[in-house]
Amino acid sequence: MMQSLDPRRLEEVALNALQSSRQLFYDGWLVRVAPGATKRARSVNAFFGSTLPLEKKIAYCENLYASHALPTLFRLTPFDHPLQLDSALAARGYERFDDTLVQTLDLHGPPEIPELDADISIDSPDLGTFVAVAGEMRGTSESQQDAHRSRLEGSPLRKCAIVVRSKGRPVCTAQLALEDGYAGLFDVGTATDAFGNGYATIACAALLSWAWQHGAHTAYLQVGANNAPALAVYRKLGFATVYTYHYRGRPGECK
């Protein structure tokens, strides 16, 4: 990890990498209410400050999510305001789930892209096409794809998307957001019948090479603590954990 790396700045950059028109600030909390599968787009991020009574703020969020027919989810990081938010939610019956590692990699140079077999190709489509390909590969609903497309196309950050194909069929997708020298890897996904063939390594290496060529000094990503296959890929690339976060939701709403 670079000595100059500030984890709080990294968290801020990661928040910027996901844009949504369906969000608001409430006394320093970033409250996102976008529909879809991505929990970061439909959870409370208590990052920027807090002055109002905690119980009042939690109740406000619960009412807001209920009005949008969404579960009330909180994303808990080491930087939360106030620090007792996690314990207060636990006392209210909120369950902890989806522990996630935030990992970084110093980009001293472009990573080596594995040699490709003759039937493997790498495409860099526009974001709309990328979302459609990723959605079809993963079987996501049309509404989830619409939400995904809106987030990516609405972002002011420079982005690059990758689709790895085997004999013309999409087998892996990934995209990267670039801000102030920080390159964030997102949406890394492999077709269920294509695991173990190195496609994710190819996609990530291609994106990291692009990021280095465009001035990135640090790469980062967020990965589930129990996602052993993904962790193996990222470990091979040289990523290491900087901090962790998790979610809390009420029983029956932890998804």
Steps between C-alpha positions, in 0.01 A plus 500: 500500500629850418610697806299800383176306467224648714225242564243777553583646159474151353152462650398835357626401154312172519179685590555729202541200270134411546273784395123506535233763453301323771700617800502780754704633789347497847709669768821373340371151417488398134169316459457309174162361398562365149332168415702205377735233623790726601480559876737798483231676294223437753658546841595767752863615505574690821829643377486878497382601849214497749347750741138391553392239759586154373161342569330778304730446204449124492123546513516752216688251283258220583205716396674610180580146386150382588354777280704361208410136576865420572661326799688729736868418460800664665853466366741510797864607455780600742423865416137521613352798680411445776730212589228330707272456197587133459423412863181711493374311197585167663299605805202570273518146361688573179700197388855513367561351154724517190838576654707659222871566453629822342828414332764706319791449265785742422528549125872538440450380145246320281423146615581219265195389302493120469565365154170446323398183321388542141132474593519769775438867425471821704245768408458849648136589425307814588337495843149429370619195308710390796197505731292300250772237457566474875128484574438222250800304624389528864127470439409833662157650445427785259434739789832408662678560171329838463616598849853379425512691170373817667771486767784448251385747236418762766849491650732796430805277540701356215416133451613201301303178454629159392329190364705182463362258241573135432414396145288815480299429817531740797667320790614789723422868549659777707511877508726762652445854631793743507531801734807693617735210431274242670367222277204305636414154368128424499250257346755220468292197408559166329243276334407216733619233254832679439653511849863400539619593153679824592250732331468730802879535515503597131223759547655656811850510353371668184317765702794562733728541201260758355486677838879519530523640146254771605689609811372273777736441793269285716240238416226402742207261520235369736457124539293279726704350783363153416552523122794260483528481117509879463743540788734252331495707180565827682774348715673381183486854364654634823202660677503525880229601750503858636173500696168317517132589508173316549127554477222490755135436425191394685416125515366386164644803320869405489545461127 
